[in-house]
Amino acid sequence: MKTANNLRAHYSTVIVGAGPAGSTLARRLASKEKDILLIDGGALRGEKVCAGLISPDAQDLLARYDITLPGTVLSSPQIFSVRTIDLATHQTRHYRRSYINIDRAKFDAFLLSLVPDTVDIVPALCLRAEREENGFSLVLKTRDVEKKVFCDRLVGADGASSVIRKCLFPNKKVKRYVAIQQSFAAETEDPYYSCVFDSATSPSCSWIFFKDGMLVFGGAFENRNPREAFEAQKAKLVSLGTVSEKIFKSPIKTQACTVLRPKLSGGMFTGAGGAFLIGEAAGFISPSSLEGISYALASAEALFEAFSHAEGSRQAQHLYKCKTFKLRLKIGLKCLKRPFMYDPLLRRLILASGIGSIKIK
């Protein structure tokens, strides 16, 4: 790790954000160039609200890198089904899922540890970014000081609240929710994973899962009165008997952040003019399940390949957009799937039919 005082004034490439997208790009790009700065805001911003589940798509991408996860990254238990709950109708179905349960903070730290020493990594927040005549300038803030650095090309991997997207592309809007998550001491020996729907309190989904003796409940809510909607869902889960009132009375930790939901008509944007966006900063996140790790890894790899084969930023921009076509198509298809999950009538019919569900014996 570098300190602000040890940073050079100019870099060839600056990557803002050291989550799965930023760490992956830095690791891959380090094989091609030695003049990279990776800005890690995690220690100053706090943990990301995340279910911490590695989807099959993300597992496939890690396998292609020949990356194996150490046991310290895994959380207990490993669960093989998801219980879908409709709070309005009290309908419940179980569906088979092949997620890997992880500690998200430890997973991010593990990916960051794979970045070679040739990459300068600094724990800092990016306060603002501006275009300059021959590149970009960024103002960084560590715990103690502010530092200005310059670069030839800039990559925003800084998530849903991307400073790079806001500063350089303020007109590229995308639907935003407030994600809220609380952790509680678990009092059950029968852990489960649940996906919760309640159209009265949220147009999105909520989740319940267990991690190392903790019960975690979280969800995505509209910007208007999100905490009231969150508490209303908790009350409904108590009345349904899903979670005991005693557990919900004593939260150990509360977290909140912004989460995006791209639409079929827009929301995804890969950047322009020498500035590139990857991961959720580009709008690459599932509009149905809000899963984002697989999109972070895939978009980082796409940008690395674009950089590797392009001559100049303009060609890299074009190649990157082409190489993310499948990602954008996948998100578009999930936008078409979303009504079957979120429209109350369609969801009621799907749950009643039992299509794709499994029976718990």
C-alpha positions in Angstrom: 0.0 0.0 0.0 1.1 3.5 -0.8 0.5 6.7 1.1 -0.6 9.9 -0.5 2.9 11.4 -0.1 4.5 8.5 -2.0 2.3 8.7 -5.1 3.6 10.0 -8.4 2.1 13.0 -9.9 1.2 11.2 -13.2 0.1 7.7 -14.1 -0.7 6.0 -17.4 -3.9 4.4 -15.9 -5.8 5.2 -12.8 -8.5 2.7 -11.6 -10.9 4.1 -9.0 -12.3 1.3 -6.9 -10.7 -1.8 -5.6 -13.7 -4.2 -5.5 -13.9 -7.3 -7.7 -14.0 -5.2 -10.9 -11.1 -2.8 -10.1 -8.9 -5.5 -8.5 -9.4 -7.9 -11.4 -8.6 -5.2 -14.0 -5.5 -4.1 -12.1 -4.2 -7.7 -11.8 -4.8 -8.4 -15.5 -3.4 -5.1 -16.7 -0.3 -5.4 -14.6 1.0 -8.0 -17.1 0.9 -5.3 -19.8 2.0 -2.1 -18.1 3.8 -1.0 -14.9 2.3 2.5 -14.5 -1.0 1.8 -12.8 -2.6 3.4 -9.7 -5.5 1.5 -8.0 -7.5 3.6 -5.5 -9.0 1.6 -2.7 -11.8 3.5 -0.9 -13.1 0.4 1.0 -11.3 1.1 4.2 -12.6 4.7 4.4 -16.1 4.1 3.0 -17.0 0.9 5.0 -18.3 -2.5 4.0 -20.6 -2.8 1.0 -24.2 -4.0 1.5 -24.1 -7.4 -0.2 -25.6 -10.8 0.3 -22.1 -12.2 -0.3 -23.1 -15.1 -2.6 -20.9 -16.2 -5.5 -23.2 -17.2 -8.4 -22.5 -20.0 -10.9 -21.5 -17.4 -13.5 -19.0 -15.8 -11.1 -17.7 -19.3 -10.2 -17.1 -20.0 -13.9 -15.1 -16.7 -14.3 -13.0 -17.5 -11.3 -12.4 -21.0 -12.7 -11.1 -19.5 -16.0 -8.5 -17.5 -14.0 -7.6 -20.7 -12.1 -8.4 -18.9 -8.9 -9.4 -21.0 -5.9 -10.9 -19.5 -2.8 -9.2 -20.0 0.6 -11.3 -21.4 3.4 -11.0 -18.1 5.3 -13.1 -16.4 2.6 -16.0 -18.9 3.0 -18.9 -18.4 5.4 -20.9 -21.1 7.1 -23.3 -22.6 6.1 -23.3 -23.5 2.4 -26.9 -23.6 1.2 -28.4 -25.3 -1.9 -31.8 -23.9 -2.1 -33.6 -20.5 -1.9 -36.9 -20.0 -0.3 -39.0 -17.5 -2.2 -41.6 -15.7 0.0 -44.4 -13.4 -1.1 -45.4 -11.4 2.0 -48.7 -10.3 0.5 -50.1 -13.7 -0.3 -48.0 -15.8 2.2 -47.0 -18.0 -0.8 -43.7 -19.9 -0.4 -41.7 -22.0 -2.8 -38.2 -23.5 -2.7 -35.9 -23.4 -5.7 -32.5 -25.1 -6.2 -29.5 -22.7 -6.3 -25.7 -23.3 -6.4 -24.3 -20.2 -4.7 -21.1 -20.1 -2.6 -21.6 -18.3 0.7 -18.7 -15.9 1.4 -17.6 -13.1 3.6 -17.7 -10.2 1.1 -15.1 -8.1 2.8 -12.7 -11.0 3.0 -13.4 -11.9 -0.6 -12.6 -8.4 -1.8 -9.4 -8.4 0.3 -8.4 -11.7 -1.2 -8.8 -10.4 -4.8 -6.9 -7.3 -3.9 -4.1 -9.5 -2.5 -3.6 -11.0 -6.0 -2.7 -7.6 -7.5 1.0 -7.5 -8.2 3.3 -5.2 -6.3 4.1 -3.3 -9.5 0.6 -1.6 -9.1 0.5 1.3 -6.8 -2.4 0.9 -4.4 -3.5 3.7 -2.1 -6.3 3.7 0.5 -8.2 6.9 -0.5 -11.5 8.3 -1.6 -11.8 10.0 -5.0 -13.6 13.3 -4.3 -13.8 14.5 -7.9 -12.5 13.9 -11.5 -12.0 16.4 -14.3 -11.0 16.2 -17.9 -7.7 17.9 -18.8 -6.2 18.7 -22.1 -4.2 15.4 -22.3 -6.0 13.2 -19.8 -7.7 13.6 -16.4 -7.0 15.0 -13.0 -8.4 13.5 -9.7 -8.5 14.8 -6.2 -7.9 12.0 -3.7 -8.6 12.2 0.1 -6.8 9.9 2.5 -7.5 10.0 6.3 -5.2 13.0 6.7 -4.5 14.8 3.4 -5.8 15.6 -0.1 -3.7 14.8 -3.1 -4.1 15.6 -6.8 -2.9 13.1 -9.4 -3.1 13.1 -13.2 -3.5 10.2 -15.7 -3.8 9.5 -19.4 -6.8 7.2 -19.1 -9.2 6.7 -16.3 -11.3 3.7 -15.2 -14.3 4.0 -12.9 -14.8 0.8 -10.9 -16.4 2.7 -8.0 -19.8 1.1 -7.8 -23.3 2.4 -7.8 -22.4 5.8 -6.4 -19.5 6.2 -8.9 -17.8 9.6 -8.6 -16.3 9.0 -12.1 -19.7 8.6 -13.6 -21.2 11.6 -11.8 -18.3 13.9 -12.6 -17.6 13.0 -16.2 -21.0 11.7 -17.4 -23.7 13.5 -15.3 -26.4 13.0 -17.9 -26.1 9.2 -17.9 -28.8 8.5 -15.3 -29.8 5.1 -14.0 -32.5 3.9 -11.6 -31.3 3.9 -8.0 -32.5 2.2 -4.8 -31.3 2.4 -1.2 -30.0 -0.9 0.1 -30.3 -1.4 3.8 -29.0 -4.5 5.7 -28.9 -5.5 9.4 -27.1 -8.3 11.1 -28.5 -10.2 14.2 -27.4 -13.0 16.5 -29.0 -16.1 15.1 -30.9 -18.3 17.4 -31.7 -21.2 15.1 -29.9 -24.4 14.1 -31.8 -24.6 10.8 -30.3 -21.8 8.7 -31.8 -21.0 5.3 -31.6 -18.5 2.5 -34.8 -16.6 1.5 -35.7 -14.1 -1.2 -38.5 -11.9 -0.1 -41.0 -10.0 -2.2 -43.5 -7.4 -0.9 -44.9 -4.9 -3.5 -46.4 -2.8 -0.7 -43.0 -1.8 0.7 -40.6 -2.3 -2.2 -40.6 -2.7 -6.0 -37.4 -4.7 -5.6 -36.4 -7.7 -3.5 -35.1 -8.4 0.0 -33.0 -11.3 1.4 -32.4 -13.3 4.5 -29.3 -15.4 4.9 -27.0 -16.8 7.6 -23.3 -16.2 8.0 -21.2 -17.7 10.7 -23.8 -17.6 13.4 -25.4 -14.3 12.2 -28.8 -13.8 10.6 -28.7 -11.1 8.0 -31.8 -9.3 6.6 -31.5 -6.7 3.9 -33.3 -5.3 0.9 -33.5 -2.6 -1.8 -36.0 0.2 -1.3 -37.2 3.4 -3.0 -35.3 6.6 -2.1 -38.4 7.9 -0.4 -38.7 6.7 3.2 -36.5 3.6 2.8 -36.0 2.9 6.5 -39.8 2.9 7.1 -40.3 0.4 4.3 -37.4 -1.7 5.7 -39.0 -1.8 9.2 -42.4 -2.6 7.7 -41.0 -5.6 6.0 -39.4 -6.8 9.3 -42.8 -6.5 11.0 -44.4 -8.6 8.2 -41.7 -11.3 8.5 -42.3 -11.4 12.3 -46.1 -11.7 11.8 -45.5 -14.5 9.3 -43.3 -16.4 11.7 -40.3 -16.3 9.4 -38.1 -14.5 12.0 -38.8 -14.1 15.7 -39.5 -10.7 17.1 -36.8 -11.3 19.7 -34.1 -11.6 17.1 -35.1 -8.5 15.2 -35.2 -6.4 18.4 -31.4 -6.4 18.7 -29.5 -5.5 15.5 -25.7 -5.8 15.9 -24.8 -3.9 12.7 -26.8 -1.7 10.3 -25.4 -0.8 6.8 -26.8 1.2 3.9 -25.7 2.1 0.3 -26.9 2.9 -3.1 -27.8 0.1 -5.6 -28.6 0.4 -9.3 -31.2 -1.2 -11.5 -30.6 -0.8 -15.2 -33.6 -0.8 -17.5 -34.1 -2.3 -21.0 -34.1 1.3 -22.4 -30.9 2.4 -20.7 -28.8 2.7 -17.6 -25.8 0.8 -18.9 -22.9 3.0 -20.1 -19.3 2.0 -20.7 -17.7 5.4 -20.9 -16.3 7.8 -23.5 -13.3 10.0 -24.3 -10.6 8.0 -22.5 -12.7 7.4 -19.4 -14.1 3.8 -19.0 -16.7 2.4 -16.6 -16.8 -1.2 -15.4 -18.9 -3.2 -12.9 -21.8 -1.5 -11.3 -20.4 1.9 -12.2 -21.3 1.0 -15.8 -24.7 -0.2 -14.7 -23.7 -3.9 -15.0 -25.8 -5.6 -12.4 -28.7 -8.0 -12.5 -32.0 -6.0 -12.6 -33.8 -9.0 -11.2 -31.6 -10.5 -8.4 -29.2 -7.5 -7.9 -26.3 -9.9 -8.3 -23.2 -8.0 -9.4 -20.0 -9.9 -8.8 -20.2 -11.9 -12.0 -20.8 -8.7 -14.0 -17.9 -7.0 -12.2 -15.5 -9.8 -13.2 -16.8 -10.1 -16.8 -16.6 -6.4 -17.5 -13.1 -6.1 -16.1 -11.9 -8.9 -18.3 -13.7 -7.3 -21.3 -11.9 -4.0 -20.7 -8.5 -5.7 -20.3 -9.0 -7.5 -23.6 -10.0 -4.2 -25.2 -6.9 -2.5 -23.9 -4.7 -5.4 -25.0 -5.9 -5.3 -28.6 -6.6 -1.6 -29.2 -4.3 1.2 -30.4 -5.4 4.3 -28.5 -8.4 5.1 -26.3 -10.9 5.5 -29.1 -10.4 2.0 -30.5 -10.4 0.6 -26.9 -13.7 2.3 -26.3 -15.2 0.7 -29.4 -13.7 -2.8 -28.6 -14.9 -2.6 -25.0 -18.5 -1.8 -26.0 -18.4 -4.7 -28.5 -16.9 -7.1 -25.9 -19.7 -6.2 -23.4 -22.5 -6.9 -25.9 -23.3 -10.3 -24.3 -23.3 -8.7 -20.9 -25.7 -6.0 -22.0 -27.9 -8.6 -23.8 -28.0 -10.7 -20.6 -29.1 -7.7 -18.6 -31.7 -6.9 -21.2 -33.1 -10.5 -21.0 -33.3 -10.2 -17.2 -35.2 -6.9 -17.7 -37.8 -9.0 -19.6 -37.7 -11.6 -16.9 -38.2 -9.1 -14.1 -42.0 -8.7 -14.5 -42.5 -12.4 -13.8 -40.7 -11.9 -10.4 -42.0 -8.4 -9.5 -45.4 -8.1 -10.9 -47.7 -9.2 -8.1 -50.2 -11.1 -10.3 -47.6 -12.8 -12.4 -45.5 -13.8 -9.3 -48.7 -15.2 -7.7 -49.4 -17.3 -10.8 -45.7 -18.6 -11.0 -45.6 -19.5 -7.3 -49.0 -21.2 -7.5 -47.9 -23.3 -10.5 -44.8 -24.6 -8.8 -42.8 -24.4 -12.1 -39.1 -25.0 -11.4 -39.6 -25.5 -7.7 -38.4 -28.3 -5.5 -40.2 -30.1 -2.7 -38.7 -30.0 0.8 -39.1 -33.4 2.5 
